[in-house]
């Protein structure tokens, strides 16, 4: 037995303009703009404005916790997003800002754990980076 959906219209109310439908479409568009890659957004005719700088406050690694946020510059090149932690000389890359930040978070976590193991064998440049990492990141017990 097939079920049928029937729309009941209230008497005296004009239905030329679907306010809920218009709002829903606008909401979907806003959400999609944030999730689409820059290349896809360009083909859709959207302009995505990225922030010039963000503060990184988490690393997505349960062993580490950011104690002091890490300033990150945001750049867009062609249809890709590049994020740069200048003081650490590390980069993240992705099709969206989220992807680039996740890449940078993984890179910084890996860098911290590697330098922690090798801290007795560091040269002057990388020792400076290790010192900054120790000021900004805490290892969880």
N, C-alpha and C positions, 0 to 999 in steps of 0.2 A: 504494500500500500504506500503510494507516494505521498509525502507530506507537502503541503503547500503553505507558502508564506503570503499573507495578504496584508497590504498596507491600509491602515484606516486613517483617513484624513479628518481632522477636526473641522467642524463646520465654521465658516466665517474667517478662517485663517488662510492667508495666501501662501502658496508653496512654491512661488517662483524662485525664491532664494533659499537655498539650503545652508543655513548658518553653521550647523554642526558639520556638515560635509565640507564646507569651505574651510573651517577651522582645522578639521582633521587633515585635509590636504596640505594646508600651510604648515602644520606641525610635522607631518611626514617630510616635507621639503627641508625644514630646518634640521631635523635629525639626520637626513641623508647627506646634507652638505658637510656635516662634521665627520661622517663615516666614509665618504667617497675619497678615492685617491685624487690628487690634483689633476692627473691626466683625465680621469673620468669626469670630474667636475667641469673641466675645460670643454669637453665634448658636449656637455649638457648646457653650456653657456653660463655657468655659475662662476662667480669670482670668490675664491676663498681667501680671506684675510687672515694671515697667521700673525701671532704675536712676535715681536722682535726678540723678546727674552722671556724665559720662564724660570722658575725656581724649582729645582728637582728636590723632592722631599722623601722619596722612597726608592728602594733598589729592587724590589720584587725578589729578594733573597732572604729567607728566614734567618739566616745566620748573621745578617748585618742590619744595622739601623742607622739612618742618617741623623746625626745630632745637630748639624748646622747645614741649612740648605745650600745646594750647589747651583750657582747661576749658570744658565744654559742659553746660548744664543741660538736663534732659529733662523735658518736660511732656506730659501726655495730655489732650486736649480732645475731648470726644465720642468719636468713633472714629478720631481722627487723633493723630499724634505730632508734637510741635514740639520742636526742639532750638534752644538759644540760646547763642551765644558772647557773653556779656554784655560783656566788655571790648572787643569789636569792634562791638557793637550790630548783630549779624547773626543771622538766623534760617534754619532749614531746616524743611521741612514734608513729611510723607509719611504713608502708611497704616501703615507699620511703622517701627521705629527705624532699620533699615538705610536705607530710602528717605529718611527725614528727614536722616540723617547724610550721605548722598550729595549731597542737595540743598545742605546747608550747605557741604560740601567744595567743590562747584562755585562756590557764591556767594563763598566766601573766596578761592579761586584767581582768580576774575574780578575781585574787588575789588583784590587785590594787583596784578594786571597793569594794571588801569586806573589805580590811584593811582601806580604806577611811571611810567607815561607822563605823567601830569599833575602830578607832584610839585612843580613850580615854581608851580602855580596853586592850591594847596590853601588853604582857610580854616583857622582855628584848630582847630575840632572834628575835621575830617577829617584834619588834619595829626597830631593826637594818635593817631588810628587808624592812620595810615601809620607812625608811629614804633613802635607796638606790633607791627604786621605785620613791620617790618624786624627787630625783636628776635626774633620767633618763626619766621619763614620765611626760607629762603635760596634764592636763584635758582641753579639748576644751570648750570654753564658750557656 
